[in-house]
Amino acid sequence: LRILANALVAPFAALGLLVLLVAKLRLAGFFGALYVFPVLAVTWFVQMMGINSWRQYQGHQDTRLGRLSDTILQIRAIKALAWERLFFQRVTEAREAELSANF
């Protein structure tokens, strides 16, 4: 609840601080405020890229761990039918996809 309240108040606090900056420093404060917006946009863009990359990585990791779990649960059948190579390839492919999702 506290995090949500901070997230709602933060934009207004930042805007208030920018107004104070311009009021106290006049033209220099105005140019300082103009500097903030492009930096904020770039930071937001980089964060979104990082979040998307993390989600993709987590998806690949879930796939790999699911396949590994299936392999462990079915190990007797895999050994009995000599499917070790097939299951090893499935887990290895998932691991390679997981590693390719990293930067």
C-alpha positions, 0 to 999 in steps of 0.5 A: 500500500505504501509503495502504491501511495509513493508511486501516485505521489512521485510524479506530482512531487517531481513536478513541484520540484521542477517548478521550484527549480525554475522559480528559484533559478529562473532561466538556468532552472528552466534549462535544467528542467528541459534537461530532465525530460529527455533523460527521463524518456531515455531512462524509461526506454532502457528500463522497458527494454530490460523488463522485456528481456527479463520476461523473455529470459524467465519464459525460457527458464520456465520452459527449461525447468519444466522439461527438466522436471518432466525428465526427472519425474519420468526417469525410469521410463526414459531409461527403460526406453533408451530415450536419454538422448531425446530428453537431453536434446530437449533440455539442451535446446531449452537451455540454449534458448534461455542463454540466447535471451541474455544480453 
